[in-house]
Amino acid sequence: MTAPIVAIVGAGIAGSAAAYALSQRGARVHVFEKFARGHAEGASHGPTRLIRRAYFEHPDYVPLLDRAYAGWDALEDACSDIVFRRTGLMEAGPAESVLVSGILRAAKDYNLPLTELSPADVKAKTPFLNLKSGWVALFEEDGGYLLAEKALTAFQLGAAAAGAHFHWSTPVKGLHRQAGAMTINAGAMRLSVDRIVIAPGPWSNSIFADLELNAPAPIKCAEKAHCWFAAKSLADSRASAPFGVEDETGQMYYGFPDIDGAGVKIGAHYGGADLNEPSDRARAFSSEENDIVTFARDIATGLDAAVLSRAYCLYERSPDGDFIIDRAQEDERISYAVGLSGHGFKFAPLIGQLLADLATDATLPPEAKFLSAARFLSPTPPTAR
Ligand SMILES: Cc1cc2nc3c(=O)[nH]c(=O)nc-3n(C[C@H](O)[C@H](O)[C@H](O)COP(=O)(O)OP(=O)(O)OC[C@H]3O[C@@H](n4cnc5c(N)ncnc54)[C@H](O)[C@@H]3O)c2cc1C
C-alpha cells in the first residue's frame, strides 16, 4: 500500500501520540476531535501527571514503561523542551497496602532502584506531609511528573509538522465499511480512509455504537475531582517531590509540588462520581472532595486545608483496570486504545507506537499482549490484577 490514509478519532493524549507516531512513519493522518483545541472535557487536560516505573498495579507494566520512558526522552529531544520533570517520587502507606506491596514486588521482579526513607528523609523530600507512624515510605529516583498539557501539545505540533491534519470541533458520527476503503463521517466531512484508530477516552461506549462495532468490553466512566491547597510555607510547597500515599482505608492520594503558584494539587485515585454518559457530569462538589480535604487536614498538615481551587476530569475504567489495545473484531483495519483506567498518560509514547503498529499491520509485541481484548473473549473473565 502507498502511504495509508489513517483517521484517528480523538485528540487526547492517546490519539495525539498515535498521530505523532503514524505521521512520522509516513502515513497521511487526519485526527478528528469533537471539541475545540485545548478543551478540558476528557481525561488529558490539566498541568501534571505522575510517572513511575516500580508499578504497583502489576510488574507486567514495567517492560512497557521502559519503552514509554524512552519515548518521553525522544519527544523531548524532538521538541527541544522538557515535558518530564525527573524529580523522583515519594510513595507511602501501611506495609501491607496495595501500593507499598505492589511497588516492592515490581522493584524486586525487575531489580529497580528504590530507597526506603526514614521519617527525617520523608520530611526532607515532602516537607508538608506528616505520615502516620509505622507507615513505609519509598523513594523512586526514576519517578517524577509529566507536564501534561505541554506533552499533549508537543505530540500535536510534532504530528502537524510531519503532515497530520487536526480537525477540531469535528465529532465522528458514523462509518461506512466497504471491501476497499472505508468512509468516515465526521462533522460535515466525508473522508475515504484506509485505516481507523479509535482513541475516544470516556466516550468509548458511544463511539463503538456509532461506528456499529462491537465494543471489546463495557467501559465505566467517572467524574474525578482534584483540589489545590496553599502551603503554610511556600518554599516547602515548591521544593517537595510529588507523592502517592495509600491510607488505612485503601484510598490512594497523589499530589504535586506547587509548580506555578497555583498551590499544591491533590487528588484521589479510587471512586469518584459514576456516570452513565460523560455528558451527565456535574462539575460540582462531590463527596470525593471531602476525602481530599480530610487527607489534607490529617496527612498534608503543612497545607492550609481550605480548598484554593478545584478542577474535574474523567476516568474511563476497563473491567479489570488494565488498558485494552487491539483491533476491532469485525474489521482488521480498525484499531483502538480504550479503558486507560486513570493511569494511561505516562504510557502515551508507547500507546502511540502500539496504535501505529496495529494500523500498519504489525501485531502487539509479546510484552503488550496482556492488553489485548482477547482476555475478555476467553471463557473465564479476567479478575482485577
Ligand atoms: C484527574 C486525573 C488524574 C490522572 N492522573 C494520572 C497520572 O498521574 N498518571 C497517569 O499516567 N495517568 C493519569 N491519569 C489518566 C490519564 O490522564 C488518562 O488515562 C489519559 O489522559 C486518557 O487519554 P485518552 O486520550 O484515552 O482520553 P481523552 O483525553 O479523554 O481523549 C479522548 C478524546 O476523544 C475525543 N472524542 C471522543 N469521542 C469522539 C468522537 N465521536 N469524535 C471525535 N472525537 C471524539 C474526546 O473529545 C477526547 O478529546 C489521570 C486522569 C485523570 C482524569
Ligand as a Chemical Component Dictionary entry (heavy atoms), coordinates in Angstrom:
data_LIG
# 
_chem_comp.id                   LIG 
_chem_comp.type                 NON-POLYMER 
_chem_comp.pdbx_formal_charge   0 
_chem_comp.three_letter_code    LIG 
# 
loop_
_chem_comp_atom.comp_id 
_chem_comp_atom.atom_id 
_chem_comp_atom.alt_atom_id 
_chem_comp_atom.type_symbol 
_chem_comp_atom.charge 
_chem_comp_atom.model_Cartn_x 
_chem_comp_atom.model_Cartn_y 
_chem_comp_atom.model_Cartn_z 
_chem_comp_atom.pdbx_ordinal 
LIG C1  C1  C 0 -7.744  13.532 37.413 1  
LIG C2  C2  C 0 -6.891  12.578 36.629 2  
LIG C3  C3  C 0 -5.612  12.274 37.081 3  
LIG C4  C4  C 0 -4.812  11.373 36.384 4  
LIG N1  N1  N 0 -3.547  11.126 36.821 5  
LIG C5  C5  C 0 -2.724  10.338 36.086 6  
LIG C6  C6  C 0 -1.365  10.186 36.460 7  
LIG O1  O1  O 0 -0.907  10.764 37.456 8  
LIG N2  N2  N 0 -0.571  9.407  35.683 9  
LIG C7  C7  C 0 -1.045  8.780  34.560 10 
LIG O2  O2  O 0 -0.267  8.081  33.896 11 
LIG N3  N3  N 0 -2.337  8.911  34.180 12 
LIG C8  C8  C 0 -3.179  9.678  34.907 13 
LIG N4  N4  N 0 -4.476  9.857  34.532 14 
LIG C9  C9  C 0 -5.007  9.094  33.392 15 
LIG C10 C10 C 0 -4.692  9.713  32.055 16 
LIG O3  O3  O 0 -4.756  11.114 32.119 17 
LIG C11 C11 C 0 -5.669  9.127  31.037 18 
LIG O4  O4  O 0 -5.524  7.706  31.053 19 
LIG C12 C12 C 0 -5.402  9.636  29.631 20 
LIG O5  O5  O 0 -5.338  11.037 29.602 21 
LIG C13 C13 C 0 -6.520  9.150  28.695 22 
LIG O6  O6  O 0 -6.258  9.670  27.414 23 
LIG P1  P1  P 0 -7.221  9.367  26.189 24 
LIG O7  O7  O 0 -6.588  10.016 25.020 25 
LIG O8  O8  O 0 -7.525  7.912  26.139 26 
LIG O9  O9  O 0 -8.610  10.053 26.576 27 
LIG P2  P2  P 0 -9.062  11.599 26.426 28 
LIG O10 O10 O 0 -8.009  12.504 26.890 29 
LIG O11 O11 O 0 -10.403 11.725 27.059 30 
LIG O12 O12 O 0 -9.177  11.788 24.876 31 
LIG C14 C14 C 0 -10.236 11.233 24.124 32 
LIG C15 C15 C 0 -10.633 12.276 23.111 33 
LIG O13 O13 O 0 -11.536 11.691 22.180 34 
LIG C16 C16 C 0 -12.472 12.683 21.823 35 
LIG N5  N5  N 0 -13.646 12.016 21.259 36 
LIG C17 C17 C 0 -14.460 11.129 21.873 37 
LIG N6  N6  N 0 -15.439 10.737 21.032 38 
LIG C18 C18 C 0 -15.222 11.388 19.862 39 
LIG C19 C19 C 0 -15.902 11.407 18.601 40 
LIG N7  N7  N 0 -17.019 10.696 18.381 41 
LIG N8  N8  N 0 -15.404 12.197 17.617 42 
LIG C20 C20 C 0 -14.282 12.932 17.811 43 
LIG N9  N9  N 0 -13.617 12.972 18.985 44 
LIG C21 C21 C 0 -14.082 12.199 19.994 45 
LIG C22 C22 C 0 -12.745 13.388 23.139 46 
LIG O14 O14 O 0 -13.322 14.650 22.946 47 
LIG C23 C23 C 0 -11.353 13.448 23.751 48 
LIG O15 O15 O 0 -10.677 14.647 23.418 49 
LIG C24 C24 C 0 -5.310  10.748 35.215 50 
LIG C25 C25 C 0 -6.595  11.056 34.747 51 
LIG C26 C26 C 0 -7.373  11.969 35.433 52 
LIG C27 C27 C 0 -8.742  12.282 34.893 53 
# 
loop_
_chem_comp_bond.comp_id 
_chem_comp_bond.atom_id_1 
_chem_comp_bond.atom_id_2 
_chem_comp_bond.value_order 
_chem_comp_bond.pdbx_ordinal 
LIG C1  C2  SING 1  
LIG C2  C3  SING 2  
LIG C2  C26 DOUB 3  
LIG C3  C4  DOUB 4  
LIG C4  N1  SING 5  
LIG C4  C24 SING 6  
LIG N1  C5  DOUB 7  
LIG C5  C6  SING 8  
LIG C5  C8  SING 9  
LIG C6  O1  DOUB 10 
LIG C6  N2  SING 11 
LIG N2  C7  SING 12 
LIG C7  O2  DOUB 13 
LIG C7  N3  SING 14 
LIG N3  C8  DOUB 15 
LIG C8  N4  SING 16 
LIG N4  C9  SING 17 
LIG N4  C24 SING 18 
LIG C9  C10 SING 19 
LIG C10 O3  SING 20 
LIG C10 C11 SING 21 
LIG C11 O4  SING 22 
LIG C11 C12 SING 23 
LIG C12 O5  SING 24 
LIG C12 C13 SING 25 
LIG C13 O6  SING 26 
LIG O6  P1  SING 27 
LIG P1  O7  DOUB 28 
LIG P1  O8  SING 29 
LIG P1  O9  SING 30 
LIG O9  P2  SING 31 
LIG P2  O10 DOUB 32 
LIG P2  O11 SING 33 
LIG P2  O12 SING 34 
LIG O12 C14 SING 35 
LIG C14 C15 SING 36 
LIG C15 O13 SING 37 
LIG C15 C23 SING 38 
LIG O13 C16 SING 39 
LIG C16 N5  SING 40 
LIG C16 C22 SING 41 
LIG N5  C17 SING 42 
LIG N5  C21 SING 43 
LIG C17 N6  DOUB 44 
LIG N6  C18 SING 45 
LIG C18 C19 SING 46 
LIG C18 C21 DOUB 47 
LIG C19 N7  SING 48 
LIG C19 N8  DOUB 49 
LIG N8  C20 SING 50 
LIG C20 N9  DOUB 51 
LIG N9  C21 SING 52 
LIG C22 O14 SING 53 
LIG C22 C23 SING 54 
LIG C23 O15 SING 55 
LIG C24 C25 DOUB 56 
LIG C25 C26 SING 57 
LIG C26 C27 SING 58 
# 
